[in-house]
């Protein structure tokens, strides 16, 4: 069984979904500490030919709370965000279909940050034809005080994974030899260069998956999801 494990991210880039699509089960962490400067509650879209940051405002709370303990702010207005995205992509070829997807994501009746993001990942998977089983990390029977490589290996063993897939950025973090000694084949996924037409502007890479969906048919998205190499 092929396994992937990642943090939750709001409307992440295509590489996130390539990893989900490449494995049989995909664990999303809910019981990890929220990081302010990360991408958990924000991402980039295209606006006037340039990248533009969108973010989910959160209630003020302890910096030590996990993602699963954080809540969306009462100041969050999904209609405002939807209107921003609509104004940016109104002339995109697949705007109508993706606008409906966005409505189902942004207006989801949930204030918990993790649950809100988890729902969005499931919705995009469904739209893109990704059928990988999603697992919430806190439901896995391991010692959740473990850190980094030890925690990943414990999750792999608990779920009986024969292979663990990680983004290429983890090459310096994980040892293939150590995983192999535990009977786990460690693979690193590297996205190929992905480029498609974004109106008449110069291409802006690695934006939110929403950008990919706006400019590509479902058939084209299926092809892009498999544009990667394993190392």
Steps between C-alpha positions, in 0.01 A plus 500: 500500500633843402463773763537878500494733802471878498381805688163650407519794260230734374445455124860376452700477176480208259801319652292435813235325292759315292619342824146409606433349158823298506422307820234263634453678834579859591531612862430866578631633831243659728704470821803706403578851620363780285776712345428866426742543212410178320239429234241323714236772472612690191594463135553689175272561204545692176389862498576742216781279377674475838478280808262619770479368856169380645471388861256369758492732804520317831376574850776628725629211706806338650790448259536152645161369397480235231337550162209291626449743789496819296180676390414731213447862598152650507652761266528241225259577217503222241299710255775762495761234420276341238443838338878559487557168327205553266627841392841349425380196304163604351636456145685174566378210281376283790382780727136388531579147619776607738293788641241244612777293660628810681155580634477151652844550659486859624144488631552171682325517837806443719707734716773257607808568288597137444149383419454791260821421313439124509163555333665712229757230423226238469298729272794565266587129496145418398501765223839386368414129510743409779376198697777462760382424855559794737594432863504750790827462688352501852298187415818297438602287798854622571689701762413849379784653702744364244662752268605523134645176356406287800138612478483437126643151541257424783204603281634287215525197728159560658335514157708211362655711223756333273595831339511858626482787250629843599546823303851552362564769762536226761815349349713654774256407776450127449740209460418237238724254682318544829161454339629197308624341824140516623365344181373827352595619151553878511423693182531872428252661263628784282248694291593553136495851358132579452386783278168588337338808351395762759315759292759705306745555785836339564448173684506520882591153637396308810185693586205343680345190343204729428711667230569162338130413501396835354718458190490123440228246425456204733675283240793741487512515880521120509807518275663774708448301820732236358775736387763411758797273554580275795848482647 
